[in-house]
């Protein structure tokens, strides 16, 4: 009986950690996607007067995403895109 309980517990843990990893993977991929968008927008708008502020936002976004603060990182990337569209 203990072997059965251990197997069920192990399966439950795998399911929990697998789901968590899958969710984190989506958020990480969102960070990567936003990073690529900002990089492309920076190349397109290389003469933007806000380019220095965009670089700061992009760096802060990357730091947040690396530390696992995906929503914060994505917010920084969105801010960088907003700065690039301002005239």
PDB file as gemmi writes it, atoms N, CA and C in Angstrom:
CRYST1    1.000    1.000    1.000  90.00  90.00  90.00 P 1                      
ATOM      1  N   UNK A   1       0.814  -1.196   0.000  1.00  0.00           N  
ATOM      2  CA  UNK A   1       0.000   0.000   0.000  1.00  0.00           C  
ATOM      3  C   UNK A   1       0.858   1.261   0.000  1.00  0.00           C  
ATOM      4  N   UNK A   2       1.968   1.259   0.717  1.00  0.00           N  
ATOM      5  CA  UNK A   2       2.827   2.436   0.750  1.00  0.00           C  
ATOM      6  C   UNK A   2       3.388   2.750  -0.630  1.00  0.00           C  
ATOM      7  N   UNK A   3       3.690   1.701  -1.402  1.00  0.00           N  
ATOM      8  CA  UNK A   3       4.210   1.906  -2.749  1.00  0.00           C  
ATOM      9  C   UNK A   3       3.157   2.586  -3.627  1.00  0.00           C  
ATOM     10  N   UNK A   4       1.916   2.214  -3.466  1.00  0.00           N  
ATOM     11  CA  UNK A   4       0.829   2.831  -4.230  1.00  0.00           C  
ATOM     12  C   UNK A   4       0.658   4.297  -3.871  1.00  0.00           C  
ATOM     13  N   UNK A   5       0.721   4.599  -2.590  1.00  0.00           N  
ATOM     14  CA  UNK A   5       0.601   5.994  -2.155  1.00  0.00           C  
ATOM     15  C   UNK A   5       1.785   6.815  -2.651  1.00  0.00           C  
ATOM     16  N   UNK A   6       2.958   6.225  -2.603  1.00  0.00           N  
ATOM     17  CA  UNK A   6       4.149   6.923  -3.082  1.00  0.00           C  
ATOM     18  C   UNK A   6       4.036   7.212  -4.568  1.00  0.00           C  
ATOM     19  N   UNK A   7       3.553   6.240  -5.326  1.00  0.00           N  
ATOM     20  CA  UNK A   7       3.397   6.432  -6.763  1.00  0.00           C  
ATOM     21  C   UNK A   7       2.376   7.528  -7.064  1.00  0.00           C  
ATOM     22  N   UNK A   8       1.280   7.542  -6.332  1.00  0.00           N  
ATOM     23  CA  UNK A   8       0.252   8.571  -6.536  1.00  0.00           C  
ATOM     24  C   UNK A   8       0.796   9.940  -6.157  1.00  0.00           C  
ATOM     25  N   UNK A   9       1.526  10.001  -5.046  1.00  0.00           N  
ATOM     26  CA  UNK A   9       2.116  11.273  -4.625  1.00  0.00           C  
ATOM     27  C   UNK A   9       3.121  11.775  -5.658  1.00  0.00           C  
ATOM     28  N   UNK A  10       3.934  10.869  -6.164  1.00  0.00           N  
ATOM     29  CA  UNK A  10       4.921  11.246  -7.178  1.00  0.00           C  
ATOM     30  C   UNK A  10       4.238  11.744  -8.440  1.00  0.00           C  
ATOM     31  N   UNK A  11       3.183  11.078  -8.844  1.00  0.00           N  
ATOM     32  CA  UNK A  11       2.448  11.494 -10.037  1.00  0.00           C  
ATOM     33  C   UNK A  11       1.818  12.870  -9.828  1.00  0.00           C  
ATOM     34  N   UNK A  12       1.265  13.102  -8.649  1.00  0.00           N  
ATOM     35  CA  UNK A  12       0.659  14.401  -8.349  1.00  0.00           C  
ATOM     36  C   UNK A  12       1.702  15.510  -8.381  1.00  0.00           C  
ATOM     37  N   UNK A  13       2.873  15.257  -7.810  1.00  0.00           N  
ATOM     38  CA  UNK A  13       3.947  16.253  -7.829  1.00  0.00           C  
ATOM     39  C   UNK A  13       4.408  16.545  -9.260  1.00  0.00           C  
ATOM     40  N   UNK A  14       4.527  15.508 -10.059  1.00  0.00           N  
ATOM     41  CA  UNK A  14       4.920  15.712 -11.462  1.00  0.00           C  
ATOM     42  C   UNK A  14       3.895  16.570 -12.186  1.00  0.00           C  
ATOM     43  N   UNK A  15       2.632  16.316 -11.927  1.00  0.00           N  
ATOM     44  CA  UNK A  15       1.571  17.097 -12.559  1.00  0.00           C  
ATOM     45  C   UNK A  15       1.643  18.555 -12.118  1.00  0.00           C  
ATOM     46  N   UNK A  16       1.826  18.781 -10.827  1.00  0.00           N  
ATOM     47  CA  UNK A  16       1.897  20.149 -10.298  1.00  0.00           C  
ATOM     48  C   UNK A  16       3.101  20.878 -10.880  1.00  0.00           C  
ATOM     49  N   UNK A  17       4.280  20.259 -10.815  1.00  0.00           N  
ATOM     50  CA  UNK A  17       5.483  20.917 -11.306  1.00  0.00           C  
ATOM     51  C   UNK A  17       5.455  21.065 -12.821  1.00  0.00           C  
ATOM     52  N   UNK A  18       4.878  20.118 -13.496  1.00  0.00           N  
ATOM     53  CA  UNK A  18       4.753  20.221 -14.948  1.00  0.00           C  
ATOM     54  C   UNK A  18       3.855  21.366 -15.358  1.00  0.00           C  
ATOM     55  N   UNK A  19       2.746  21.533 -14.647  1.00  0.00           N  
ATOM     56  CA  UNK A  19       1.833  22.633 -14.929  1.00  0.00           C  
ATOM     57  C   UNK A  19       2.490  23.964 -14.627  1.00  0.00           C  
ATOM     58  N   UNK A  20       3.196  24.053 -13.512  1.00  0.00           N  
ATOM     59  CA  UNK A  20       3.899  25.286 -13.149  1.00  0.00           C  
ATOM     60  C   UNK A  20       4.947  25.619 -14.186  1.00  0.00           C  
ATOM     61  N   UNK A  21       5.698  24.643 -14.622  1.00  0.00           N  
ATOM     62  CA  UNK A  21       6.730  24.870 -15.631  1.00  0.00           C  
ATOM     63  C   UNK A  21       6.108  25.317 -16.952  1.00  0.00           C  
ATOM     64  N   UNK A  22       4.983  24.731 -17.289  1.00  0.00           N  
ATOM     65  CA  UNK A  22       4.320  25.112 -18.537  1.00  0.00           C  
ATOM     66  C   UNK A  22       3.831  26.551 -18.475  1.00  0.00           C  
ATOM     67  N   UNK A  23       3.279  26.946 -17.351  1.00  0.00           N  
ATOM     68  CA  UNK A  23       2.816  28.326 -17.200  1.00  0.00           C  
ATOM     69  C   UNK A  23       3.982  29.295 -17.231  1.00  0.00           C  
ATOM     70  N   UNK A  24       5.051  28.954 -16.543  1.00  0.00           N  
ATOM     71  CA  UNK A  24       6.233  29.812 -16.542  1.00  0.00           C  
ATOM     72  C   UNK A  24       6.804  29.909 -17.946  1.00  0.00           C  
ATOM     73  N   UNK A  25       6.757  28.818 -18.677  1.00  0.00           N  
ATOM     74  CA  UNK A  25       7.275  28.821 -20.030  1.00  0.00           C  
ATOM     75  C   UNK A  25       6.517  29.787 -20.913  1.00  0.00           C  
ATOM     76  N   UNK A  26       5.196  29.858 -20.749  1.00  0.00           N  
ATOM     77  CA  UNK A  26       4.397  30.798 -21.534  1.00  0.00           C  
ATOM     78  C   UNK A  26       4.770  32.229 -21.196  1.00  0.00           C  
ATOM     79  N   UNK A  27       4.933  32.523 -19.926  1.00  0.00           N  
ATOM     80  CA  UNK A  27       5.300  33.872 -19.530  1.00  0.00           C  
ATOM     81  C   UNK A  27       6.698  34.210 -20.012  1.00  0.00           C  
ATOM     82  N   UNK A  28       7.615  33.248 -19.945  1.00  0.00           N  
ATOM     83  CA  UNK A  28       8.966  33.486 -20.438  1.00  0.00           C  
ATOM     84  C   UNK A  28       8.926  33.748 -21.937  1.00  0.00           C  
ATOM     85  N   UNK A  29       8.145  32.961 -22.650  1.00  0.00           N  
ATOM     86  CA  UNK A  29       8.068  33.162 -24.096  1.00  0.00           C  
ATOM     87  C   UNK A  29       7.431  34.508 -24.426  1.00  0.00           C  
ATOM     88  N   UNK A  30       6.523  34.987 -23.576  1.00  0.00           N  
ATOM     89  CA  UNK A  30       5.955  36.325 -23.771  1.00  0.00           C  
ATOM     90  C   UNK A  30       7.045  37.387 -23.613  1.00  0.00           C  
ATOM     91  N   UNK A  31       7.920  37.203 -22.638  1.00  0.00           N  
ATOM     92  CA  UNK A  31       9.033  38.136 -22.453  1.00  0.00           C  
ATOM     93  C   UNK A  31       9.935  38.133 -23.683  1.00  0.00           C  
ATOM     94  N   UNK A  32      10.234  36.955 -24.182  1.00  0.00           N  
ATOM     95  CA  UNK A  32      11.099  36.852 -25.359  1.00  0.00           C  
ATOM     96  C   UNK A  32      10.444  37.514 -26.563  1.00  0.00           C  
ATOM     97  N   UNK A  33       9.151  37.266 -26.740  1.00  0.00           N  
ATOM     98  CA  UNK A  33       8.420  37.861 -27.857  1.00  0.00           C  
ATOM     99  C   UNK A  33       8.419  39.387 -27.753  1.00  0.00           C  
ATOM    100  N   UNK A  34       8.164  39.911 -26.567  1.00  0.00           N  
ATOM    101  CA  UNK A  34       8.159  41.366 -26.382  1.00  0.00           C  
ATOM    102  C   UNK A  34       9.547  41.949 -26.605  1.00  0.00           C  
ATOM    103  N   UNK A  35      10.567  41.239 -26.150  1.00  0.00           N  
ATOM    104  CA  UNK A  35      11.938  41.692 -26.360  1.00  0.00           C  
ATOM    105  C   UNK A  35      12.234  41.818 -27.852  1.00  0.00           C  
ATOM    106  N   UNK A  36      11.808  40.837 -28.612  1.00  0.00           N  
ATOM    107  CA  UNK A  36      12.020  40.872 -30.064  1.00  0.00           C  
ATOM    108  C   UNK A  36      11.263  42.033 -30.708  1.00  0.00           C  
ATOM    109  N   UNK A  37      10.056  42.300 -30.221  1.00  0.00           N  
ATOM    110  CA  UNK A  37       9.276  43.410 -30.755  1.00  0.00           C  
ATOM    111  C   UNK A  37       9.963  44.746 -30.471  1.00  0.00           C  
ATOM    112  N   UNK A  38      10.470  44.889 -29.247  1.00  0.00           N  
ATOM    113  CA  UNK A  38      11.146  46.136 -28.884  1.00  0.00           C  
ATOM    114  C   UNK A  38      12.422  46.300 -29.705  1.00  0.00           C  
ATOM    115  N   UNK A  39      13.171  45.224 -29.861  1.00  0.00           N  
ATOM    116  CA  UNK A  39      14.403  45.291 -30.652  1.00  0.00           C  
ATOM    117  C   UNK A  39      14.096  45.730 -32.089  1.00  0.00           C  
ATOM    118  N   UNK A  40      13.079  45.151 -32.688  1.00  0.00           N  
ATOM    119  CA  UNK A  40      12.700  45.513 -34.053  1.00  0.00           C  
ATOM    120  C   UNK A  40      12.234  46.968 -34.128  1.00  0.00           C  
ATOM    121  N   UNK A  41      11.448  47.388 -33.145  1.00  0.00           N  
ATOM    122  CA  UNK A  41      10.959  48.763 -33.125  1.00  0.00           C  
ATOM    123  C   UNK A  41      12.112  49.748 -32.925  1.00  0.00           C  
ATOM    124  N   UNK A  42      13.105  49.359 -32.134  1.00  0.00           N  
ATOM    125  CA  UNK A  42      14.268  50.228 -31.939  1.00  0.00           C  
ATOM    126  C   UNK A  42      15.044  50.385 -33.240  1.00  0.00           C  
ATOM    127  N   UNK A  43      15.143  49.329 -34.008  1.00  0.00           N  
ATOM    128  CA  UNK A  43      15.842  49.413 -35.291  1.00  0.00           C  
ATOM    129  C   UNK A  43      15.073  50.286 -36.279  1.00  0.00           C  
ATOM    130  N   UNK A  44      13.763  50.157 -36.254  1.00  0.00           N  
ATOM    131  CA  UNK A  44      12.919  50.940 -37.153  1.00  0.00           C  
ATOM    132  C   UNK A  44      12.924  52.415 -36.764  1.00  0.00           C  
ATOM    133  N   UNK A  45      12.965  52.682 -35.463  1.00  0.00           N  
ATOM    134  CA  UNK A  45      12.894  54.058 -34.949  1.00  0.00           C  
ATOM    135  C   UNK A  45      14.224  54.482 -34.338  1.00  0.00           C  
ATOM    136  N   UNK A  46      15.299  54.243 -35.038  1.00  0.00           N  
ATOM    137  CA  UNK A  46      16.644  54.517 -34.507  1.00  0.00           C  
ATOM    138  C   UNK A  46      16.863  56.000 -34.215  1.00  0.00           C  
ATOM    139  N   UNK A  47      16.061  56.869 -34.808  1.00  0.00           N  
ATOM    140  CA  UNK A  47      16.216  58.309 -34.602  1.00  0.00           C  
ATOM    141  C   UNK A  47      15.251  58.860 -33.546  1.00  0.00           C  
ATOM    142  N   UNK A  48      14.573  57.983 -32.830  1.00  0.00           N  
ATOM    143  CA  UNK A  48      13.609  58.426 -31.826  1.00  0.00           C  
ATOM    144  C   UNK A  48      14.302  59.261 -30.747  1.00  0.00           C  
ATOM    145  N   UNK A  49      13.683  60.378 -30.353  1.00  0.00           N  
ATOM    146  CA  UNK A  49      14.262  61.187 -29.279  1.00  0.00           C  
ATOM    147  C   UNK A  49      14.193  60.486 -27.918  1.00  0.00           C  
ATOM    148  N   UNK A  50      13.384  59.439 -27.820  1.00  0.00           N  
ATOM    149  CA  UNK A  50      13.223  58.701 -26.563  1.00  0.00           C  
ATOM    150  C   UNK A  50      14.095  57.447 -26.501  1.00  0.00           C  
ATOM    151  N   UNK A  51      15.042  57.312 -27.388  1.00  0.00           N  
ATOM    152  CA  UNK A  51      15.812  56.075 -27.494  1.00  0.00           C  
ATOM    153  C   UNK A  51      16.550  55.735 -26.196  1.00  0.00           C  
ATOM    154  N   UNK A  52      17.087  56.728 -25.508  1.00  0.00           N  
ATOM    155  CA  UNK A  52      17.786  56.447 -24.245  1.00  0.00           C  
ATOM    156  C   UNK A  52      16.832  55.892 -23.195  1.00  0.00           C  
ATOM    157  N   UNK A  53      15.638  56.468 -23.098  1.00  0.00           N  
ATOM    158  CA  UNK A  53      14.639  55.976 -22.142  1.00  0.00           C  
ATOM    159  C   UNK A  53      14.174  54.573 -22.527  1.00  0.00           C  
ATOM    160  N   UNK A  54      14.082  54.322 -23.815  1.00  0.00           N  
ATOM    161  CA  UNK A  54      13.680  52.994 -24.295  1.00  0.00           C  
ATOM    162  C   UNK A  54      14.725  51.960 -23.885  1.00  0.00           C  
ATOM    163  N   UNK A  55      15.992  52.314 -24.007  1.00  0.00           N  
ATOM    164  CA  UNK A  55      17.064  51.391 -23.620  1.00  0.00           C  
ATOM    165  C   UNK A  55      16.997  51.057 -22.133  1.00  0.00           C  
ATOM    166  N   UNK A  56      16.677  52.053 -21.311  1.00  0.00           N  
ATOM    167  CA  UNK A  56      16.538  51.811 -19.873  1.00  0.00           C  
ATOM    168  C   UNK A  56      15.364  50.875 -19.610  1.00  0.00           C  
ATOM    169  N   UNK A  57      14.229  51.133 -20.249  1.00  0.00           N  
ATOM    170  CA  UNK A  57      13.049  50.273 -20.073  1.00  0.00           C  
ATOM    171  C   UNK A  57      13.348  48.843 -20.530  1.00  0.00           C  
ATOM    172  N   UNK A  58      14.048  48.725 -21.638  1.00  0.00           N  
ATOM    173  CA  UNK A  58      14.378  47.397 -22.170  1.00  0.00           C  
ATOM    174  C   UNK A  58      15.295  46.636 -21.216  1.00  0.00           C  
ATOM    175  N   UNK A  59      16.274  47.336 -20.659  1.00  0.00           N  
ATOM    176  CA  UNK A  59      17.185  46.701 -19.700  1.00  0.00           C  
ATOM    177  C   UNK A  59      16.426  46.278 -18.438  1.00  0.00           C  
ATOM    178  N   UNK A  60      15.556  47.172 -17.936  1.00  0.00           N  
ATOM    179  CA  UNK A  60      14.756  46.843 -16.752  1.00  0.00           C  
ATOM    180  C   UNK A  60      13.825  45.663 -17.028  1.00  0.00           C  
ATOM    181  N   UNK A  61      13.272  45.619 -18.234  1.00  0.00           N  
ATOM    182  CA  UNK A  61      12.392  44.510 -18.613  1.00  0.00           C  
ATOM    183  C   UNK A  61      13.153  43.193 -18.622  1.00  0.00           C  
ATOM    184  N   UNK A  62      14.334  43.201 -19.224  1.00  0.00           N  
ATOM    185  CA  UNK A  62      15.129  41.976 -19.287  1.00  0.00           C  
ATOM    186  C   UNK A  62      15.508  41.511 -17.886  1.00  0.00           C  
ATOM    187  N   UNK A  63      15.894  42.444 -17.022  1.00  0.00           N  
ATOM    188  CA  UNK A  63      16.242  42.087 -15.640  1.00  0.00           C  
ATOM    189  C   UNK A  63      15.053  41.453 -14.923  1.00  0.00           C  
ATOM    190  N   UNK A  64      13.881  42.051 -15.086  1.00  0.00           N  
ATOM    191  CA  UNK A  64      12.681  41.521 -14.432  1.00  0.00           C  
ATOM    192  C   UNK A  64      12.347  40.126 -14.947  1.00  0.00           C  
ATOM    193  N   UNK A  65      12.408  39.941 -16.253  1.00  0.00           N  
ATOM    194  CA  UNK A  65      12.083  38.634 -16.826  1.00  0.00           C  
ATOM    195  C   UNK A  65      13.083  37.569 -16.369  1.00  0.00           C  
ATOM    196  N   UNK A  66      14.349  37.920 -16.335  1.00  0.00           N  
ATOM    197  CA  UNK A  66      15.369  36.957 -15.900  1.00  0.00           C  
ATOM    198  C   UNK A  66      15.127  36.535 -14.456  1.00  0.00           C  
ATOM    199  N   UNK A  67      14.658  37.460 -13.635  1.00  0.00           N  
ATOM    200  CA  UNK A  67      14.401  37.160 -12.220  1.00  0.00           C  
ATOM    201  C   UNK A  67      13.059  36.475 -12.003  1.00  0.00           C  
ATOM    202  N   UNK A  68      12.285  36.287 -13.075  1.00  0.00           N  
ATOM    203  CA  UNK A  68      11.011  35.591 -12.961  1.00  0.00           C  
ATOM    204  C   UNK A  68       9.816  36.510 -12.769  1.00  0.00           C  
ATOM    205  N   UNK A  69      10.029  37.822 -12.804  1.00  0.00           N  
ATOM    206  CA  UNK A  69       8.935  38.784 -12.681  1.00  0.00           C  
ATOM    207  C   UNK A  69       8.430  39.116 -14.085  1.00  0.00           C  
ATOM    208  N   UNK A  70       7.758  38.145 -14.677  1.00  0.00           N  
ATOM    209  CA  UNK A  70       7.374  38.244 -16.080  1.00  0.00           C  
ATOM    210  C   UNK A  70       6.407  39.388 -16.352  1.00  0.00           C  
ATOM    211  N   UNK A  71       5.415  39.549 -15.506  1.00  0.00           N  
ATOM    212  CA  UNK A  71       4.436  40.619 -15.729  1.00  0.00           C  
ATOM    213  C   UNK A  71       5.102  41.987 -15.648  1.00  0.00           C  
ATOM    214  N   UNK A  72       6.011  42.155 -14.709  1.00  0.00           N  
ATOM    215  CA  UNK A  72       6.739  43.412 -14.590  1.00  0.00           C  
ATOM    216  C   UNK A  72       7.611  43.637 -15.819  1.00  0.00           C  
ATOM    217  N   UNK A  73       8.278  42.592 -16.256  1.00  0.00           N  
ATOM    218  CA  UNK A  73       9.109  42.696 -17.449  1.00  0.00           C  
ATOM    219  C   UNK A  73       8.298  43.075 -18.674  1.00  0.00           C  
ATOM    220  N   UNK A  74       7.159  42.446 -18.840  1.00  0.00           N  
ATOM    221  CA  UNK A  74       6.296  42.743 -19.978  1.00  0.00           C  
ATOM    222  C   UNK A  74       5.788  44.183 -19.897  1.00  0.00           C  
ATOM    223  N   UNK A  75       5.499  44.652 -18.687  1.00  0.00           N  
ATOM    224  CA  UNK A  75       5.068  46.046 -18.527  1.00  0.00           C  
ATOM    225  C   UNK A  75       6.176  47.008 -18.977  1.00  0.00           C  
ATOM    226  N   UNK A  76       7.422  46.694 -18.639  1.00  0.00           N  
ATOM    227  CA  UNK A  76       8.545  47.530 -19.084  1.00  0.00           C  
ATOM    228  C   UNK A  76       8.684  47.495 -20.612  1.00  0.00           C  
ATOM    229  N   UNK A  77       8.520  46.323 -21.200  1.00  0.00           N  
ATOM    230  CA  UNK A  77       8.595  46.235 -22.662  1.00  0.00           C  
ATOM    231  C   UNK A  77       7.478  47.052 -23.314  1.00  0.00           C  
ATOM    232  N   UNK A  78       6.279  46.987 -22.744  1.00  0.00           N  
ATOM    233  CA  UNK A  78       5.162  47.765 -23.293  1.00  0.00           C  
ATOM    234  C   UNK A  78       5.453  49.260 -23.192  1.00  0.00           C  
ATOM    235  N   UNK A  79       6.036  49.661 -22.075  1.00  0.00           N  
ATOM    236  CA  UNK A  79       6.398  51.072 -21.899  1.00  0.00           C  
ATOM    237  C   UNK A  79       7.441  51.483 -22.933  1.00  0.00           C  
ATOM    238  N   UNK A  80       8.392  50.610 -23.198  1.00  0.00           N  
ATOM    239  CA  UNK A  80       9.413  50.906 -24.215  1.00  0.00           C  
ATOM    240  C   UNK A  80       8.768  51.105 -25.574  1.00  0.00           C  
ATOM    241  N   UNK A  81       7.795  50.258 -25.909  1.00  0.00           N  
ATOM    242  CA  UNK A  81       7.098  50.411 -27.193  1.00  0.00           C  
ATOM    243  C   UNK A  81       6.307  51.720 -27.244  1.00  0.00           C  
ATOM    244  N   UNK A  82       5.687  52.083 -26.121  1.00  0.00           N  
ATOM    245  CA  UNK A  82       4.950  53.347 -26.068  1.00  0.00           C  
ATOM    246  C   UNK A  82       5.888  54.530 -26.294  1.00  0.00           C  
ATOM    247  N   UNK A  83       7.062  54.476 -25.683  1.00  0.00           N  
ATOM    248  CA  UNK A  83       8.031  55.567 -25.843  1.00  0.00           C  
ATOM    249  C   UNK A  83       8.491  55.690 -27.307  1.00  0.00           C  
ATOM    250  N   UNK A  84       8.597  54.567 -27.965  1.00  0.00           N  
ATOM    251  CA  UNK A  84       9.030  54.605 -29.361  1.00  0.00           C  
ATOM    252  C   UNK A  84       7.970  55.177 -30.285  1.00  0.00           C  
ATOM    253  N   UNK A  85       6.710  55.093 -29.890  1.00  0.00           N  
ATOM    254  CA  UNK A  85       5.648  55.613 -30.751  1.00  0.00           C  
ATOM    255  C   UNK A  85       5.335  57.073 -30.463  1.00  0.00           C  
ATOM    256  N   UNK A  86       5.899  57.626 -29.387  1.00  0.00           N  
ATOM    257  CA  UNK A  86       5.684  59.037 -29.063  1.00  0.00           C  
ATOM    258  C   UNK A  86       6.586  59.897 -29.949  1.00  0.00           C  
ATOM    259  N   UNK A  87       6.085  61.057 -30.274  1.00  0.00           N  
ATOM    260  CA  UNK A  87       6.866  61.985 -31.104  1.00  0.00           C  
ATOM    261  C   UNK A  87       7.301  63.163 -30.277  1.00  0.00           C  
TER     262      UNK A  87                                                      
END                                                                             
